[in-house]
Amino acid sequence: VVALVSVILIYQSNEQTIKTQKKHRQELEEFTKSIIGAFTNCIDGKDAYTNGHSYRVALYTTMLANKMGITDQATLDKYYNIGLLHDIGKISIPDAILTKPGKLTPDEFETIRSHAQEGYKILKDVKIQEDIAAGAHYHHERYDGTGYPDGLIGKDIPLVARIIAVADAFDAMSSTRSYRKKLPLDYIAQEIETYSGTQFDPEVANAFLSLYEEGAFDNLRDE
């Protein structure tokens, strides 16, 4: 009886500990989400033309990842957060350059390109979520190795960054910018297909094209 009572007491104690740990974990997750959301609003608030860009890229990233067979919710949530912060380095770019309606000078273009490295510097020491800096650092790498900042090739580019590259390009082309109107969806799909294997990972491009053919993007941009 004493042994049984002891087991019950130990179980109850462990159960309470687990509940407390779960509560703290949930509180930490909510805090993390709120901080990431605050950063995202700062990023998108820099330019009226790109307002909502980070949220859309995060959504498209999870859609593409899921289409590629990634079904683990924890991984999809992680990819969503990485997508939200992929442009965080733009906080360091002067507004006059970031929102310039005309053609950029070579120096201005290099300043814009620096947002990938600046984003990595901002996020590299954040340990609360694995690979949180990967999207910011590598989303402008190209599958053929001609991207920046490191010129990585193919599978050397982290998977989440290869997915974000397609999501980012899709949202850029399907959005009105200071220098042009948004492009037709059919044209965008053709561009993604054309640059599959050069700019984009063919597997990710195929996932995009499959979603496009299924009509997954038909109403998203209108909304």
DOLO-172376 format. One record per residue (C-alpha): residue in three letters; x, y, z. Coordinates in steps of 0.2 Angstrom, whole numbers, padded with zeros to 4 digits, always signed. Layout:
N
ALAXYZ ...
END
This chain:
223
VAL+0000+0000+0000 VAL+0014+0012+0005 ALA+0023+0008-0012 LEU+0007+0011-0021 VAL+0004+0027-0013 SER+0021+0032-0016 VAL+0019+0029-0035 ILE+0003+0039-0035 LEU+0011+0053-0027 ILE+0026+0053-0038 TYR+0015+0052-0053 GLN+0005+0067-0047 SER+0020+0076-0044 ASN+0027+0072-0061 GLU+0011+0076-0070 GLN+0010+0093-0061 THR+0028+0096-0067 ILE+0024+0092-0085 LYS+0009+0103-0084 THR+0020+0118-0078 GLN+0033+0114-0091 LYS+0019+0113-0105 LYS+0012+0130-0099 HIS+0029+0138-0099 ARG+0033+0131-0116 GLN+0016+0138-0123 GLU+0020+0155-0115 LEU+0038+0155-0123 GLU+0030+0150-0140 GLU+0017+0164-0139 PHE+0031+0176-0134 THR+0042+0171-0148 LYS+0027+0173-0160 SER+0024+0190-0154 ILE+0042+0196-0156 ILE+0043+0188-0173 GLY+0027+0197-0178 ALA+0033+0214-0171 PHE+0049+0212-0182 THR+0039+0207-0197 ASN+0028+0223-0195 CYS+0044+0233-0194 ILE+0050+0225-0210 ASP+0034+0227-0220 GLY+0031+0244-0214 LYS+0047+0251-0222 ASP+0038+0251-0239 ALA+0020+0253-0243 TYR+0022+0243-0259 THR+0028+0228-0250 ASN+0016+0229-0235 GLY+0011+0211-0231 HIS+0025+0203-0241 SER+0033+0194-0227 TYR+0017+0186-0221 ARG+0013+0181-0239 VAL+0030+0173-0242 ALA+0029+0164-0225 LEU+0012+0157-0231 TYR+0018+0152-0248 THR+0034+0144-0240 THR+0023+0132-0230 MET+0012+0129-0245 LEU+0027+0124-0255 ALA+0035+0114-0241 ASN+0019+0104-0239 LYS+0017+0101-0257 MET+0035+0094-0257 GLY+0029+0081-0244 ILE+0034+0090-0228 THR+0019+0087-0216 ASP+0027+0088-0199 GLN+0018+0103-0191 ALA+0033+0108-0181 THR+0044+0109-0196 LEU+0030+0119-0206 ASP+0029+0131-0191 LYS+0047+0133-0191 TYR+0048+0137-0210 TYR+0034+0149-0208 ASN+0044+0159-0195 ILE+0059+0158-0205 GLY+0049+0165-0220 LEU+0042+0179-0209 LEU+0060+0185-0206 HIS+0068+0182-0223 ASP+0069+0201-0226 ILE+0074+0207-0209 GLY+0090+0214-0216 LYS+0080+0227-0225 ILE+0078+0236-0209 SER+0096+0242-0212 ILE+0093+0249-0229 PRO+0089+0268-0231 ASP+0071+0271-0236 ALA+0077+0282-0251 ILE+0085+0267-0259 LEU+0073+0254-0253 THR+0058+0264-0261 LYS+0067+0272-0275 PRO+0055+0271-0290 GLY+0068+0273-0304 LYS+0083+0262-0308 LEU+0096+0259-0295 THR+0114+0265-0297 PRO+0127+0251-0295 ASP+0131+0257-0277 GLU+0113+0257-0273 PHE+0110+0240-0280 GLU+0125+0233-0269 THR+0117+0241-0254 ILE+0101+0232-0257 ARG+0110+0216-0259 SER+0118+0218-0242 HIS+0101+0215-0234 ALA+0105+0196-0235 GLN+0121+0198-0225 GLU+0113+0210-0213 GLY+0099+0199-0210 TYR+0111+0185-0205 LYS+0120+0196-0193 ILE+0104+0201-0185 LEU+0098+0183-0183 LYS+0114+0173-0181 ASP+0114+0173-0162 VAL+0096+0169-0160 LYS+0096+0151-0153 ILE+0077+0150-0148 GLN+0073+0142-0165 GLU+0085+0132-0176 ASP+0090+0139-0193 ILE+0080+0155-0190 ALA+0094+0165-0199 ALA+0094+0153-0215 GLY+0080+0161-0224 ALA+0087+0179-0222 HIS+0105+0173-0226 TYR+0102+0162-0241 HIS+0085+0167-0250 HIS+0094+0176-0264 GLU+0106+0161-0268 ARG+0103+0153-0285 TYR+0102+0135-0289 ASP+0116+0137-0302 GLY+0128+0146-0290 THR+0126+0163-0297 GLY+0116+0171-0282 TYR+0122+0180-0267 PRO+0130+0182-0254 ASP+0140+0166-0254 GLY+0137+0159-0272 LEU+0131+0142-0265 ILE+0126+0129-0278 GLY+0111+0117-0278 LYS+0108+0107-0262 ASP+0122+0116-0253 ILE+0108+0130-0251 PRO+0097+0126-0236 LEU+0081+0118-0241 VAL+0070+0131-0232 ALA+0080+0145-0242 ARG+0077+0136-0258 ILE+0059+0136-0255 ILE+0058+0154-0249 ALA+0067+0159-0265 VAL+0052+0153-0275 ALA+0040+0160-0263 ASP+0048+0177-0263 ALA+0050+0178-0282 PHE+0031+0173-0284 ASP+0026+0187-0272 ALA+0037+0200-0279 MET+0030+0196-0297 SER+0012+0196-0291 SER+0013+0212-0282 THR+0012+0230-0288 ARG+0029+0239-0285 SER+0034+0257-0286 TYR+0042+0253-0303 ARG+0029+0242-0311 LYS+0011+0234-0310 LYS+0009+0216-0304 LEU+0011+0203-0317 PRO-0002+0190-0323 LEU-0002+0173-0314 ASP+0001+0164-0331 TYR+0016+0174-0335 ILE+0023+0171-0317 ALA+0021+0152-0319 GLN+0030+0153-0335 GLU+0044+0162-0327 ILE+0046+0150-0313 GLU+0046+0136-0326 THR+0059+0145-0337 TYR+0071+0148-0322 SER+0069+0130-0315 GLY+0087+0123-0313 THR+0095+0140-0314 GLN+0088+0152-0302 PHE+0076+0140-0293 ASP+0078+0122-0286 PRO+0068+0111-0299 GLU+0059+0102-0285 VAL+0053+0118-0278 ALA+0048+0125-0295 ASN+0038+0109-0299 ALA+0029+0110-0282 PHE+0024+0128-0287 LEU+0019+0123-0304 SER+0008+0109-0297 LEU+0000+0121-0285 TYR-0003+0133-0299 GLU-0011+0120-0310 GLU-0022+0115-0295 GLY-0028+0133-0294 ALA-0021+0136-0276 PHE-0015+0154-0280 ASP-0030+0159-0290 ASN-0038+0169-0276 LEU-0024+0172-0265 ARG-0017+0188-0273 ASP-0034+0196-0275 GLU-0037+0194-0256 
END
